Structure formats: structure tokens, C-alpha cells
């Protein structure tokens, strides 16, 4: 994947769940296909979305298109050879609709999960 075709992923580095997920993805991204941008660190990121929105939902840039939520996760998966089949399956409307529902449910429980992880690691 060329630099121009890299997937860009914006994530909340202050979120313990996000940090864990991104650490796994970084290990799997052996070909350096993804540019990870930690919004919590205040990294300068050119993005057409407000910083608050970036912190609230997972976002990715793939092939000139900004994606959020489950679609952004699927883009990230497609950039990692091991996860690419899962990302390709997520292009199916029905599968993506199901993943979006799961992501919305996750967002409702995210604050509780974050608190639990913080207490657990303290």
C-alpha cells in the first residue's frame, strides 16, 4: 500500500479501551498500512471533522472517503492482511448494518467499560 493509499485512523488515546484496541491493531499492521492519529494527544491532524466528534466516534479515512463507527473499523480491518476478509465481508450492506447496531450498543456502554478498566488497572 502506498503512502497515498494508507488508511488514516483517528482514535481517543485517553480512552483505555481505545488504547488497547489500537495497540493490537498496530501490532497486526506489520506493513504500515495505517496512519494512527491520537486525537487526545493533540496531534495535528488534518480532518474535516470537529475534534469533539472525533473523540466521540471512531473515524477513518479510506480511499478519499471519511468513515465513522463500524464502517471505520471495517476500513481499518481491510488495511491489515490478517483481518482483510472480515473488512471485505463488512462491505455487505446487511453485515455493515448489523455491525453499526453493535457499535451503537457499544457506545452506550463505553463510559462504564472505561471506568471499569481504569479501576482495574489502578
Secondary structure, DSSP 8 states (H G I E B T S, - for coil): --GGG-EEEEE-TT-HHHHHHHHHHHHH-TT--EEEEETTTT-----SS-HHHHHHS-EEEETTEEEETHHHHHHHHHTSTTTHHHHHHTTSHHHHHHHHHHHHHHHHHHHHHHHHHHHHH-
